[in-house]
Amino acid sequence: MIDPIAVFILLLGAATPILFAALGELVTERAGVLNLGVEGMMIGGALAGFAAAHATGSPALGFAAAAIAGVVLSMIFAALTQFLLSNQVATGLALTLFGLGLTAMFGKPYEGVKAPTMMAGPLGLNPMIWLGLLMVPAVWWGLNRSRPGLILRAVGENHDAAHALGYPVRAVRIAAIAFGGAMAGMGGAYISIATVLQWTEGMTAGAGWIALAIVVFAQWNPWGVLAGAWLFGGVTVLQLRLQAAGVAVPVQLLTMAPYLATIIVLVLISARQKYGRSGGGSAPGSLGKPFHALR
Amino acid sequence: MTDVFRAESLGKTYPGVRANEDVSFSVAPGEIHALLGENGAGKSTLVKMIYGLVKPDDGHMTLMGSVHAPADPRAARAAGVAMVFQHFSLFDALTVAENIALGMENPPKSRELSQRIAELSQSYGLPLNPARRVASLSAGERQRVEILRCLLQSPRLLIMDEPTSVLTPQEAEILFATLRQLAAGGTAILYISHKLDEIRSHCDRATILRHGRVVNTVDPRAHTARELAAMMVGAEMRVIDRSGRKPGAEVLRVAGLATASDGMALKDVALTLRAGEILGIGGVAGNGQEELLSALSGEIATRPGTITLDGVDLSRTPPEARRKAGLLAAPEDRLGHAAVPEFSLAENTLLTAGSRQGLIRGGLIDHSAAQAFAQAVIAAFDVRTPGPQTAAGALSGGNLQKFVIGREVLGKPRVLVVNQPTWGVDAGAAAQVRQALLDLAAKGAGIIVISQDLDELLELSDRFCALNDGRLSAPRPTEGLSIDEIGLMLGGAHGMEVAHVPA
């Protein structure tokens, strides 16, 4: 009834938007910034990407536009939190609401329009799936093996010490926020351009929140993000298959399953953290704290 | 021999504070040069200017004969200045090698760096494993990381900001051996401290700062610790009249008090306080003052039997119950800790005086009573404010301080603990606050005054002890205690023997 290979291929597709968004947020958080606006940046990318792909007929340009839209939205967040020192949690929430509202308004003309078809990449998979998979080792290597990654982690770990050593805390953080925006935008565009192939208001359906949860679940490790995205994608695909197969479980319960699975894993990991040997966990030391250099 | 570093007429003003004024001194190659001064004397600002964290307003600096005006710490490092910080400079979650790489301009590949760390740490007798996480290191090992970070850059001038404050005596000895070795190689070392012993035994010259100005540059070996202390704190000595105050029965007993806090942990603190007595506790900030106040006020619970008031064990009693028992406290931080800035003065009285003054009845706030009590505090302590409805944050620092102290003093405490009662308060208001404390003691309350202002402590207290590295020294009667003896107690000379050794 269910072919494992077919399910795995579908899983890769379902995991990709979250993988992009979560990798971006991971980098942002490793720099010490908590941006809860992932959902808003994703939906912004979904619409901008869809509109650009529709206008040019090129999905590639669509993804580029989505990345730019994500960066633009993230820069609103950066300006408010890094220069005006606003509260990161409140600003992130506002960015999500802003993104959802803005796209609902500007998305009207695109409702019912069909997206241009994308060319398949190697092994018949969407090229963005490959890009997402490549980003996992790239982000890991960049954070753990490169000099800019070391500086980024230093800024996220202890911004006062990084400042005392002469590193530009604010500039590093803005760059990390921009990377997070670009990744979230592309993740959102994958939903509109490559999965659903049309624009619907609020179509990201909480994927941004799942991405945020996965970053914690992954303990700020890119490989953990991959595992989390696959878990969520896997349960999503499985429940769709079960629905199609007409299993006697209410549809609402099945639709709930991926979110439920994410929450359960999150709770299990937190519990292990609390009672296990690791204790403090691996959250960046300055996560969510505003930085203000006294001169 | 040409100087490695020279400062000429450096000046720096922060809003409201002249941190440095006309500071000139020089450091020769191979010299260990001490910067000596009390907290707030301007040492930190001075070295921040040298390291490029702060830009001087006046004067100029030269390094190796050329103008030294670093735009940021990286420029300073490139010019050959390295600095070992007292705080905020290591990244706990990163490894030793990563921490060291962050302090270098062009770090080699990680394997090569690890090898160099291993070699250098061997040659200076500072063993370190480059792959270990800093979070798992002891204070002494952490400092080794910082020192190695500096040594890998072969600095011309090495600045050390109170490096021994976190070290055990054995670790300090290793540090001095390393510094000697470095100095022998020609590196100039600028050594910041207020510990007279170590400066006298290890430094070649000492520049003494007081109130942001250079008082003198001397050979510390040619002076007694007493003379250095006098230069550091200023010899002005007040004649204090403490007549007529008779200590009564013991009210507060603290024994074996220890905390395991994030900041400076208290270690085996013991003291007794009699009714009508003022006990002064001096010491440089960050040596456990806040922890002591928190432990006494009840914000930190301690082991049973460590704090007893009138024979009743309060060690595990929360703050509100301690207030009911008569143990009141006024913390140093006026806004946020002692008072809520957004609340009115009347509402702020509820925070600590709510139950003692009967301002809360049956779980409801008696607003008119709170108003009346706030008005009483305002009247008794001459708080300049439109009225009890004014937000606490709208008051000037001095006025709010008078209000905070007044709130506790009018609470008729058995024991009052105050931290920095006149910090940032103008002279007139400070005199009022001190007078109020003296009056309270005359009425039979026991008072503990924690302060960095030695004049204040001498003026107020009957007995004096010093808090140093979380340890409280044995109290000495203030009568007959000279300011240089106090300087020695604060400088960490254990016991008073050093002062009696003829120079």
HADDOCK unambig.tbl for C-alpha pairs under 7 A between the chains (distance, minus, plus):
assign (segid A and resid 151 and name CA) (segid B and resid 102 and name CA) 6.94 0.50 0.50
assign (segid A and resid 154 and name CA) (segid B and resid 91 and name CA) 6.47 0.50 0.50
assign (segid A and resid 157 and name CA) (segid B and resid 91 and name CA) 6.24 0.50 0.50
assign (segid A and resid 157 and name CA) (segid B and resid 93 and name CA) 6.97 0.50 0.50
assign (segid A and resid 158 and name CA) (segid B and resid 91 and name CA) 6.09 0.50 0.50
assign (segid A and resid 160 and name CA) (segid B and resid 88 and name CA) 6.11 0.50 0.50
assign (segid A and resid 161 and name CA) (segid B and resid 88 and name CA) 4.73 0.50 0.50
assign (segid A and resid 161 and name CA) (segid B and resid 89 and name CA) 4.24 0.50 0.50
assign (segid A and resid 161 and name CA) (segid B and resid 90 and name CA) 6.35 0.50 0.50
assign (segid A and resid 164 and name CA) (segid B and resid 89 and name CA) 6.88 0.50 0.50
assign (segid A and resid 165 and name CA) (segid B and resid 73 and name CA) 6.05 0.50 0.50
assign (segid A and resid 165 and name CA) (segid B and resid 103 and name CA) 6.49 0.50 0.50
assign (segid A and resid 166 and name CA) (segid B and resid 72 and name CA) 6.01 0.50 0.50
assign (segid A and resid 166 and name CA) (segid B and resid 73 and name CA) 4.86 0.50 0.50
assign (segid A and resid 166 and name CA) (segid B and resid 74 and name CA) 5.64 0.50 0.50
assign (segid A and resid 295 and name CA) (segid B and resid 54 and name CA) 6.16 0.50 0.50
